[in-house]
Amino acid sequence: MTILILILFVVMLLIAVPIGLAVAGTSILPSLLSDSFTVSGTFILRSMLGGVNQTTLLAIPLFVFSGIIMARGSVSKKLFDVFAYFIGNRTAGIPCAVVITCLFFGAISGSAPATVAAVGSMTIPVMLSLGYNKRFSVALVAVSGGLGVIIPPSIPFILYAQAAGVSVSDLFMAGIVPGFLIAFILMGYAWVYCKVNGEDKKAIKNVVDELHRKKFLKVMSESIWALITPVIILGCIYSGVTSPTEAAAIAVFYSLLISLFVYRTLKFSDLWSICVETVKTYGPILFVLASSVAFSRILTLMHVPQALSAWISNDFSSEAIILLVINIVVLFVGMIMDTTPAIMILTPILLPVATMFGVDPVHFGIIMVVNLAIGFVTPPIGVNLFVASSLSGVPMIELARKAAPMIILFLIALLIITFIPSLSLCLIS
């Protein structure tokens, strides 16, 4: 029956049934297909409601809200200006400034698509005006946007913490070194690309000189409020002053303060549309999350995690091989499924297998989220590619081809993170 249910689930995805409905429908199927499986609809409904009745999950809509405020408030431009001021005249300085901007904006929004939209809408036209190849510029933003779910605060980390029962703060801390590692690798690729293909040094110098004419103190005074946003959010969490949920609430108030009164890039009349966009963004996530909780409990009652653990432990004896198999599975799922259901469905199945072979649950969370970050830039789903394509008009398939070398480097970084656990765990006390 288990195989039949999984086949039906895949079929529903292939015929474009909304993921939330597919997961909820699959949760009901066992009781319809077998009289011996006596799980009622009431149990499924209670599982759905109980799964989302968690204070920790309030951090997700709050971070979504603050991220949209920051995106609408042109915070990404303030970040880009200060990084371009320092490194713009160097080889690949502007592309590297784009990567660093994605890194910092990811530490504000916690979302990969939001990072691509906010940073790409501002930096792609700048890179094109400076003579950079359009497909390279758009692909760089799309791939760098994946840093938004690795650098804390990260919405997928919150979801994984909920599913795995681990500390959100530990996951946030564990994501810092892997996030910077991937950012440095992407900047290295940009440097090689610009060395091989060249840059319009004169046009770049004109832009950077314009920033220099504003003087260091002027540029910093305009950017400092954006730069300290991640410091405030993460500092409150790591100092023990607030929980992640409370820090998310602080992020909302801070983003409103600087966008309305400091930068004045938002008006009070804009707040209603921002609230509507937040609800439209979080509503589907909430339903998928609730459905995924019920589905994971049904899988547990059907002994799927136990069966998978037994199969893997009988057929594989090496931790390295187990981790490679898990990476392949999560990579494949990330290519066809959104992050939220992937985390909520796979965590109860794969985490017991990983811990059985001595993998730390926090390290496993980093492995899973980095895998799914790669899924943001790989077809057929490739949400970052869709966002970047809509911003630039470049077809998604062409973007995927141009992004292929960066995706390969992302995969190399994934292997390093997978087999060197200390990279993820070194900052956890």
Secondary structure as the mmCIF struct_conf table of DSSP 4:
data_model
#
loop_
_struct_conf.conf_type_id
_struct_conf.id
_struct_conf.beg_label_comp_id
_struct_conf.beg_label_asym_id
_struct_conf.beg_label_seq_id
_struct_conf.end_label_comp_id
_struct_conf.end_label_asym_id
_struct_conf.end_label_seq_id
HELX_RH_AL_P HELX_RH_AL_P1 THR A 2 LEU A 14
TURN_TY1_P TURN_TY1_P1 ILE A 15 ALA A 16
HELX_RH_AL_P HELX_RH_AL_P2 ILE A 19 LEU A 33
TURN_TY1_P TURN_TY1_P2 ASP A 35 SER A 36
HELX_RH_AL_P HELX_RH_AL_P3 GLY A 41 VAL A 52
HELX_RH_3T_P HELX_RH_3T_P1 THR A 55 LEU A 58
HELX_RH_AL_P HELX_RH_AL_P4 ALA A 59 ARG A 72
TURN_TY1_P TURN_TY1_P3 GLY A 73 SER A 74
HELX_RH_AL_P HELX_RH_AL_P5 VAL A 75 ILE A 87
TURN_TY1_P TURN_TY1_P4 GLY A 88 ASN A 89
BEND BEND1 ARG A 90 ARG A 90
TURN_TY1_P TURN_TY1_P5 THR A 91 ALA A 92
HELX_RH_AL_P HELX_RH_AL_P6 GLY A 93 SER A 109
HELX_RH_AL_P HELX_RH_AL_P7 ALA A 112 SER A 129
TURN_TY1_P TURN_TY1_P6 LEU A 130 GLY A 131
HELX_RH_AL_P HELX_RH_AL_P8 LYS A 134 SER A 144
HELX_RH_3T_P HELX_RH_3T_P2 GLY A 145 VAL A 149
TURN_TY1_P TURN_TY1_P7 ILE A 150 ILE A 150
BEND BEND2 ILE A 151 PRO A 153
HELX_RH_AL_P HELX_RH_AL_P9 ILE A 155 ALA A 164
TURN_TY1_P TURN_TY1_P8 GLY A 165 GLY A 165
HELX_RH_AL_P HELX_RH_AL_P10 VAL A 168 ALA A 174
TURN_TY1_P TURN_TY1_P9 GLY A 175 GLY A 175
HELX_RH_AL_P HELX_RH_AL_P11 ILE A 176 ASN A 197
HELX_RH_AL_P HELX_RH_AL_P12 LYS A 201 ARG A 213
TURN_TY1_P TURN_TY1_P10 LYS A 214 LYS A 214
HELX_RH_AL_P HELX_RH_AL_P13 PHE A 216 LEU A 227
TURN_TY1_P TURN_TY1_P11 ILE A 228 ILE A 228
HELX_RH_AL_P HELX_RH_AL_P14 THR A 229 TYR A 238
TURN_TY1_P TURN_TY1_P12 SER A 239 GLY A 240
BEND BEND3 VAL A 241 THR A 242
HELX_RH_AL_P HELX_RH_AL_P15 PRO A 244 LEU A 257
HELX_RH_PI_P HELX_RH_PI_P1 ILE A 258 VAL A 262
BEND BEND4 TYR A 263 TYR A 263
HELX_RH_3T_P HELX_RH_3T_P3 PHE A 268 ASP A 270
HELX_RH_AL_P HELX_RH_AL_P16 LEU A 271 LEU A 301
TURN_TY1_P TURN_TY1_P13 MET A 302 HIS A 303
HELX_RH_AL_P HELX_RH_AL_P17 VAL A 304 ASP A 315
HELX_RH_AL_P HELX_RH_AL_P18 GLU A 319 ILE A 336
BEND BEND5 MET A 337 MET A 337
HELX_RH_AL_P HELX_RH_AL_P19 THR A 339 MET A 356
TURN_TY1_P TURN_TY1_P14 PHE A 357 GLY A 358
HELX_RH_AL_P HELX_RH_AL_P20 PRO A 361 GLY A 375
TURN_TY1_P TURN_TY1_P15 PHE A 376 VAL A 377
BEND BEND6 THR A 378 THR A 378
TURN_TY1_P TURN_TY1_P16 PRO A 379 ILE A 381
HELX_RH_AL_P HELX_RH_AL_P21 VAL A 383 SER A 392
HELX_RH_AL_P HELX_RH_AL_P22 MET A 396 PHE A 419
TURN_TY1_P TURN_TY1_P17 PRO A 421 PRO A 421
HELX_RH_AL_P HELX_RH_AL_P23 SER A 422 LEU A 425
TURN_TY1_P TURN_TY1_P18 CYS A 426 LEU A 427
#
